[in-house]
Amino acid sequence: MRKYYLVLAALNELVLLDDPTKIPITKAEICRRADVSKTFIYKYKEELLDPINRAIIQQNIKIRIALKSHKLSFSSDSKDRLMESLKRRIQSLEDENKQLRHEKELLLGKLANR
């Protein structure tokens, strides 16, 4: 039963740290900190596995919210640079596409002459 409390303590520690980028809440991390096997936490589905899964879900929600707010905070200068970069990429892909079409026509012509 001591291991059971070590797992809960490890989970609470990770929840309190609340730093998913450096120390994410994972079953592996909890097992490592509590010095138990993953099999052990799966033995106690309601007592251990469910709280761990809830904590992971909450962490993932926080990460998604942080990513969305980060995406919305682009400066107009960054957006302009990104647009220019994407335009250059589109142009290079269009040029490559033209070249490949030309090569295809040449190969089809050679094939037709055989």
C-alpha positions in Angstrom: 0.0 0.0 0.0 3.0 2.3 0.4 3.6 2.3 -3.3 0.0 3.4 -3.8 0.7 6.6 -1.8 4.0 7.1 -3.6 2.2 7.1 -6.9 -0.4 9.6 -5.6 2.4 11.8 -4.2 4.2 11.8 -7.5 1.0 12.7 -9.3 0.3 15.6 -6.9 3.9 16.8 -7.3 3.7 16.9 -11.0 0.3 18.7 -10.9 1.7 21.3 -8.5 4.8 21.9 -10.7 2.4 22.6 -13.5 5.1 22.8 -16.2 4.0 20.6 -19.1 6.8 21.7 -21.4 9.7 20.7 -19.1 8.1 18.0 -17.0 4.9 16.7 -18.5 2.5 14.5 -16.6 2.9 11.1 -18.1 2.4 7.6 -16.7 6.0 6.9 -17.3 7.1 10.0 -15.4 4.8 9.2 -12.4 6.1 5.6 -12.3 9.7 6.8 -12.5 9.2 9.2 -9.6 7.3 6.7 -7.5 9.6 3.9 -8.4 6.9 1.5 -9.5 6.1 -0.3 -12.7 3.4 0.7 -15.1 1.7 -2.6 -14.4 1.3 -1.5 -10.8 -0.8 1.6 -11.7 -3.0 -0.4 -14.1 -3.9 -2.8 -11.2 -5.6 0.1 -9.4 -7.8 1.5 -12.2 -10.2 3.6 -10.2 -7.8 4.6 -7.4 -4.7 5.4 -9.5 -5.2 5.2 -13.3 -8.4 7.4 -13.4 -6.8 10.3 -11.5 -3.7 10.1 -13.6 -5.7 10.1 -16.8 -7.8 13.1 -15.6 -4.5 15.0 -14.8 -3.1 14.2 -18.2 -6.4 15.4 -19.9 -6.3 18.7 -17.8 -2.6 19.2 -18.8 -3.5 18.7 -22.5 -6.3 21.2 -22.3 -3.9 23.8 -20.8 -1.4 23.1 -23.5 -4.0 23.5 -26.3 -5.2 26.8 -24.8 -1.6 28.0 -24.5 -0.9 27.0 -28.1 -4.0 28.8 -29.4 -3.2 32.0 -27.6 0.4 31.8 -28.9 -0.8 31.4 -32.4 -3.0 34.4 -32.1 -0.2 36.6 -30.8 1.7 36.9 -34.1 2.8 40.4 -34.8 1.9 41.9 -38.2 5.6 41.9 -39.1 5.8 38.2 -38.4 2.7 37.6 -40.5 4.1 39.6 -43.4 7.3 37.6 -43.3 5.4 34.4 -43.1 3.2 35.4 -46.1 6.3 36.3 -48.1 7.9 33.0 -47.3 4.8 31.1 -48.3 4.5 33.1 -51.5 8.1 32.2 -52.4 7.4 28.6 -51.6 4.3 28.6 -53.8 6.3 30.1 -56.6 9.1 27.6 -56.4 6.5 24.7 -56.4 4.8 26.2 -59.4 8.1 26.4 -61.2 9.0 22.9 -60.3 5.5 21.8 -61.5 6.0 23.5 -64.9 9.4 21.8 -65.3 8.0 18.4 -64.4 5.2 18.8 -66.9 7.7 19.8 -69.6 9.8 16.7 -68.8 6.7 14.5 -68.9 5.8 15.8 -72.3 9.3 15.1 -73.6 9.2 11.6 -72.2 5.8 10.9 -73.7 7.0 12.2 -77.1 10.0 9.9 -76.9 7.7 7.0 -75.9 5.3 7.7 -78.8 8.2 7.7 -81.3 9.2 4.1 -80.4 
